[in-house]
Amino acid sequence: MRVLQIADFEISDDSVPFVIAEVGHNHQGSIELCEKIFDAAANAGAHAVKLQKRFNKTLFTPDFFNSPYQGPTSFGDSYGLHREALEFDFNQYKHLKNYAESKGLIFFATAFDFRSVDFLQKLGVPALKLASGDLKSIPLIRYAQKTDLPLIMSTGGSTWTDIDSAIASVIPNNVGILQCTAAYPAEAENMDLKVIESMRKRYPETVVGLSSHDRGIAFSVVAAALGARIIEKHFTLDRSMKGTDHAFSLEPTGMSKLVRDLALVVRAIGDGEKKFHDVEKSGIRKMGKMLVFSRSLPSGHVLTEDDLEIRSPMEGVSAGAWDSVIGRRLLQEVQALEPLRIENLE
């Protein structure tokens, strides 16, 4: 049985999907805004909130750090300064972790480099996330694995060979892998949700999920029906806010509906056995058909198709018995439209 334990949440095929509200940098570098987003995530029923941690000056090349980054979504004149404006220090992270946990949320973050792994381990997070861009970063995956923390890895922009290599670098039952399309937003034709089923077959010890960059909730619900038990969705208070991720993030109402529907779809899947439920009895009685006599008939008459009709409600012999009663002899006289009963027949 595939199981992944993150804090007090056991993720398995039998659990509701573990819903991660991916805050990322939608907090715009503001502790106060981040707290408000956490509040909204808790109220919507998300199980976890996640940030992103980078040490930008050693993560990026100098040219990339200093590359111009100006526009309506920029928080700095260069890409590096933009990213720096969106980072929190250790004390701020500690505060936010405590705040999230006070709201009943599990708090963790994506580590984009080795120093971030150390930072988050020191912070005491219960899990680590690795982004799609690091699925081929085998040294970073191995370094994260050494923390013994559960890992969640996104697989956007990858092939089966890439995923196989990443899985070979970790303990298969201490990792979750997420189908992901590294497009922002991702359109329907690029979602490849059936990959979830393929992942479950290919990695039988590993919990599978979806990191979804689409604009709605339907694809995540479909993913849960296909076996996804981790659902990661970007989350914001307002899609019109400044930043690159807000436009494809869920707002509080959407997150609330997603959490509701994910729990329902797991209950709705069932165990694959076709059943006649007690709750169906009333409806089937009204809509179902029974056999009645089309005319009055004497005792000893041998029934033909002209002697019977099917009518509602279903209170006698089911219309399904039609073939088995034709040709049988009546033991007593019957009246027109009287329900057929087994005791009427020889």
C-alpha positions in Angstrom: 0.0 0.0 0.0 1.4 3.4 -1.0 1.5 5.8 2.0 3.2 9.2 2.5 3.1 10.7 6.0 3.4 14.5 6.1 3.1 15.8 9.7 -0.2 14.3 11.0 -1.7 13.7 7.5 -1.4 10.2 6.1 -1.7 10.3 2.3 -2.9 7.0 0.8 -5.2 5.6 -1.8 -7.9 5.5 0.9 -7.4 9.1 2.1 -9.0 12.3 0.7 -6.5 14.2 -1.5 -3.9 16.2 0.4 -4.6 19.8 -0.8 -1.6 22.1 -0.9 -2.4 25.8 -1.3 0.7 27.0 -3.2 1.2 30.5 -2.1 4.6 30.7 -3.8 5.4 34.4 -4.0 1.8 35.6 -4.2 2.4 37.3 -0.8 4.4 40.0 -2.7 7.1 40.0 0.1 4.6 41.1 2.7 4.2 39.1 6.0 0.8 40.7 6.6 -0.5 39.7 3.2 1.0 36.2 3.6 -0.9 35.8 6.9 -4.2 36.8 5.2 -3.6 34.3 2.5 -3.0 31.6 5.1 -6.2 32.6 6.8 -8.1 32.2 3.6 -6.5 28.8 2.9 -7.5 27.5 6.3 -11.0 28.8 5.9 -11.2 27.1 2.5 -10.2 23.8 4.0 -6.7 23.4 2.5 -4.5 21.0 4.4 -1.2 22.7 3.7 0.3 26.0 2.6 3.6 26.2 0.7 6.1 28.9 -0.1 9.2 28.9 -2.3 12.7 29.4 -0.9 15.7 30.6 -3.0 19.2 32.0 -2.2 19.2 34.0 -5.3 22.7 35.3 -5.4 24.2 31.9 -5.4 21.4 30.2 -7.3 21.6 32.4 -10.4 24.6 33.2 -12.6 25.6 36.9 -12.3 24.3 37.6 -15.8 20.9 36.1 -15.0 20.7 37.8 -11.6 21.5 41.2 -13.3 19.3 40.7 -16.3 16.7 43.4 -16.8 13.3 42.5 -15.5 10.9 45.5 -15.8 7.2 45.3 -16.3 3.9 45.3 -14.5 4.7 42.1 -12.5 8.3 43.2 -11.5 9.3 43.9 -8.0 12.9 44.9 -9.0 14.8 46.3 -12.0 16.7 43.0 -12.5 15.5 39.5 -12.2 17.6 38.9 -9.2 16.4 42.0 -7.4 12.8 41.1 -8.3 13.4 37.7 -6.6 15.2 39.2 -3.6 12.2 41.5 -2.9 10.0 38.4 -2.6 12.2 36.4 -0.1 11.7 36.1 3.6 14.5 35.6 6.1 14.7 32.8 8.7 12.9 34.7 11.5 10.1 35.6 9.1 9.8 32.0 7.9 9.7 30.9 11.6 6.9 33.3 12.3 4.9 32.2 9.2 5.4 28.5 10.1 4.0 29.1 13.6 1.2 31.3 12.2 0.2 28.6 9.7 0.2 25.9 12.3 -1.9 28.0 14.6 -4.5 27.9 11.8 -4.3 24.1 11.6 -2.3 24.2 8.4 0.8 22.2 7.5 3.6 24.5 6.4 6.5 23.7 4.1 8.2 25.1 1.0 10.0 24.4 -2.2 13.8 24.3 -2.0 15.5 25.6 -5.1 19.1 25.0 -4.0 21.3 23.3 -1.4 21.3 26.2 1.0 17.4 26.3 0.9 17.3 22.6 1.9 19.5 23.4 4.9 17.4 26.5 5.7 14.1 24.5 5.6 15.5 21.6 7.6 16.7 23.9 10.3 13.3 25.5 10.3 11.7 22.1 11.0 9.4 21.7 8.1 7.7 18.3 7.9 8.4 17.9 4.1 10.3 19.4 1.2 9.1 20.2 -2.3 11.3 20.1 -5.4 10.1 21.9 -8.5 9.8 20.6 -12.0 13.0 22.4 -13.0 15.0 20.3 -10.5 13.7 16.8 -11.6 17.0 16.4 -13.4 19.1 17.9 -10.6 20.1 14.6 -9.2 22.7 16.1 -6.8 20.0 18.3 -5.2 17.5 15.4 -5.1 20.1 13.3 -3.3 20.9 16.1 -0.9 17.2 16.6 -0.1 16.8 12.9 0.4 19.5 12.9 3.1 17.3 15.0 5.3 15.0 12.0 5.7 12.0 14.3 5.1 9.3 13.3 2.8 9.8 14.7 -0.7 7.3 15.9 -3.2 8.6 16.3 -6.7 6.9 17.9 -9.7 7.5 16.4 -13.1 6.8 19.2 -15.6 8.9 19.2 -18.7 10.2 15.7 -18.1 10.2 12.3 -19.7 9.8 8.8 -18.2 13.6 8.5 -18.3 13.9 11.7 -16.2 11.4 10.5 -13.7 12.9 7.1 -13.4 16.3 8.6 -12.6 14.8 10.9 -10.0 12.8 8.0 -8.3 16.0 5.9 -8.3 17.6 8.6 -6.2 15.1 8.5 -3.4 13.3 6.1 -1.2 10.2 5.3 -3.3 7.8 5.2 -0.3 9.0 8.5 1.1 8.2 10.5 -2.0 5.2 11.9 -3.8 5.4 12.6 -7.5 3.1 15.1 -9.2 2.0 15.1 -12.8 2.7 18.7 -13.9 2.7 20.7 -17.1 5.3 23.5 -16.8 3.1 26.1 -18.5 1.6 29.1 -16.7 -1.3 28.7 -17.2 -1.6 25.2 -18.6 -4.4 24.6 -21.2 -6.5 21.5 -21.3 -4.8 19.9 -24.3 -1.5 20.0 -22.3 -2.6 18.5 -19.0 -2.1 14.8 -19.8 -4.1 13.6 -16.8 -3.9 10.0 -17.8 -0.2 10.1 -17.0 -1.5 9.8 -13.3 -2.7 6.3 -14.0 0.6 5.5 -15.8 2.6 6.8 -12.8 0.6 4.7 -10.4 1.4 1.6 -12.4 5.0 2.4 -13.0 5.8 3.4 -9.4 3.5 1.2 -7.2 5.1 2.3 -3.9 4.8 6.0 -4.6 2.0 8.4 -3.9 1.0 10.2 -7.1 -0.7 13.6 -7.4 -1.1 16.7 -9.6 0.5 20.1 -9.6 -2.1 21.9 -11.7 -1.4 25.3 -13.3 -4.8 25.5 -15.0 -7.3 28.2 -14.2 -10.1 26.1 -12.7 -10.9 23.1 -10.5 -12.3 20.5 -12.9 -9.0 19.0 -13.9 -8.0 18.5 -10.3 -11.2 16.6 -9.6 -10.6 14.4 -12.6 -7.1 13.8 -11.4 -8.4 12.6 -8.0 -10.8 10.2 -9.9 -7.7 8.9 -11.7 -5.9 8.2 -8.4 -4.1 11.5 -7.5 -3.9 11.9 -3.8 -1.9 15.1 -3.7 -3.4 18.2 -5.3 -1.3 21.4 -5.5 -2.9 24.6 -6.7 -1.6 28.1 -6.7 -3.6 30.3 -4.3 -4.3 34.0 -4.0 -6.7 36.4 -2.5 -7.3 38.2 -5.8 -6.3 37.2 -9.3 -5.8 40.8 -10.3 -3.0 41.4 -7.8 0.5 42.2 -9.0 2.7 39.2 -9.8 3.1 36.5 -12.4 1.2 33.7 -10.6 -2.0 35.4 -9.5 -3.8 35.0 -12.9 -3.9 31.2 -12.8 -4.3 30.9 -9.0 -7.5 29.9 -7.2 -9.2 32.5 -5.1 -10.8 31.5 -1.8 -14.2 30.6 -3.2 -12.5 28.4 -5.8 -10.3 26.7 -3.2 -13.2 26.0 -1.0 -15.1 24.4 -3.8 -12.0 22.4 -4.8 -11.6 20.9 -1.3 -15.3 20.1 -1.2 -15.3 18.4 -4.6 -12.1 16.4 -4.0 -13.5 14.9 -0.8 -16.7 14.0 -2.6 -15.1 12.4 -5.7 -13.1 10.0 -3.5 -16.2 8.9 -1.7 -18.1 8.7 -5.1 -15.5 6.4 -6.8 -16.5 3.3 -4.7 -14.9 -0.1 -4.8 -15.9 -1.2 -8.3 -18.7 -3.5 -7.1 -22.2 -2.8 -8.6 -24.7 -2.6 -5.8 -28.4 -1.9 -5.2 -28.4 0.7 -2.4 -31.1 1.2 0.1 -31.4 4.8 -1.0 -32.4 3.6 -4.5 -35.4 1.6 -3.3 -38.0 4.4 -3.4 -37.0 5.6 -6.8 -36.9 2.2 -8.3 -40.3 1.4 -6.9 -41.8 4.4 -8.6 -39.9 4.1 -11.9 -39.6 0.3 -12.1 -42.1 -2.0 -13.8 -44.0 -5.1 -12.7 -46.0 -7.6 -14.6 -49.8 -7.3 -14.5 -52.5 -9.2 -16.4 -53.8 -7.4 -19.4 -57.3 -9.0 -19.1 -59.3 -11.3 -16.8 -58.2 -14.9 -17.2 -59.6 -18.2 -15.9 -57.8 -20.8 -13.8 -55.8 -23.2 -15.9 -55.1 -20.7 -18.7 -51.6 -20.9 -20.2 -50.0 -17.5 -20.3 -49.1 -15.9 -23.6 -47.4 -12.5 -24.3 -50.9 -11.0 -25.0 -51.9 -11.8 -21.4 -49.4 -9.5 -19.7 -48.4 -5.9 -19.6 -45.7 -4.0 -17.7 -46.7 -1.1 -15.4 -45.4 1.0 -12.6 -44.9 0.9 -9.6 -42.7 -2.1 -9.1 -44.6 -3.9 -6.3 -44.9 -7.4 -7.6 -43.0 -9.6 -10.1 -40.4 -7.6 -12.0 -40.8 -7.1 -15.7 -37.4 -8.9 -15.9 -39.3 -12.1 -15.2 -41.3 -11.8 -18.5 -39.6 -14.7 -20.4 -39.7 -17.0 -17.4 -43.5 -16.8 -16.8 -44.7 -17.0 -20.5 -46.1 -20.5 -21.0 -46.8 -21.2 -17.4 -50.4 -22.2 -16.2 -52.6 -20.2 -13.9 -53.6 -21.9 -10.6 -56.5 -19.5 -10.1 -58.7 -17.0 -11.8 -57.2 -13.5 -12.1 -58.6 -10.0 -12.9 -57.5 -7.4 -15.5 -54.6 -5.2 -14.3 -54.1 -7.4 -11.2 -50.4 -7.8 -10.4 -49.0 -11.2 -11.3 -47.8 -13.1 -8.3 -45.6 -16.3 -8.2 -48.3 -18.0 -6.2 -50.7 -17.5 -9.2 -48.6 -19.9 -11.3 -48.2 -23.7 -11.5 
